[in-house]
């Protein structure tokens, strides 16, 4: 796993109707430069259950 030595950073969760957005981040190990990687997950709900989840990670050069 490429994120094994990382530390999670807290994010936020926002709900709008049947959708939710959760932001997140993690800081890579010092050997990887300690870079903060950010991303978000998008959730769609139907009848109280998750029917779709998409994840996005911000890329940097």
C-alpha positions in Angstrom: 0.0 0.0 0.0 1.5 3.4 -1.0 -0.1 5.3 1.9 1.0 3.0 4.7 3.3 5.4 6.6 0.9 8.4 6.4 -0.9 10.3 9.2 -4.6 11.2 8.7 -5.7 14.8 8.9 -9.3 15.6 10.0 -11.7 17.0 7.4 -15.4 18.0 7.2 -18.7 16.3 6.2 -21.5 18.3 4.5 -24.9 17.0 3.6 -27.2 18.3 0.9 -30.3 16.3 0.2 -29.3 12.8 -0.8 -25.6 13.7 -1.2 -22.7 14.1 1.2 -19.2 15.4 0.7 -16.4 14.4 3.1 -13.0 16.2 2.9 -9.9 14.5 4.1 -6.1 14.6 4.0 -3.1 12.8 5.1 0.5 13.7 5.6 3.1 11.4 4.1 6.0 10.1 6.0 9.1 12.3 6.4 11.0 10.1 4.0 8.4 11.1 1.3 8.9 14.8 2.2 6.0 15.1 4.7 3.8 16.3 1.9 0.1 17.0 2.8 -2.2 15.2 0.3 -5.9 16.3 0.2 -9.0 14.8 -1.2 -12.7 14.3 -0.9 -15.3 11.6 -1.1 -18.7 12.1 -2.6 -21.6 9.9 -1.4 -25.1 9.4 -2.8 -27.8 8.0 -0.6 -31.1 6.2 -1.3 -33.4 5.0 1.5 -30.7 5.6 4.1 -28.1 3.5 2.3 -25.0 4.5 0.3 -25.6 3.8 -3.4 -22.6 5.5 -4.8 -19.2 6.7 -3.6 -16.5 8.5 -5.6 -13.1 9.5 -4.3 -10.8 12.2 -5.6 -7.3 13.0 -4.6 -5.5 16.3 -5.4 -2.4 15.7 -7.4 0.7 17.9 -7.3 3.6 18.0 -9.6 
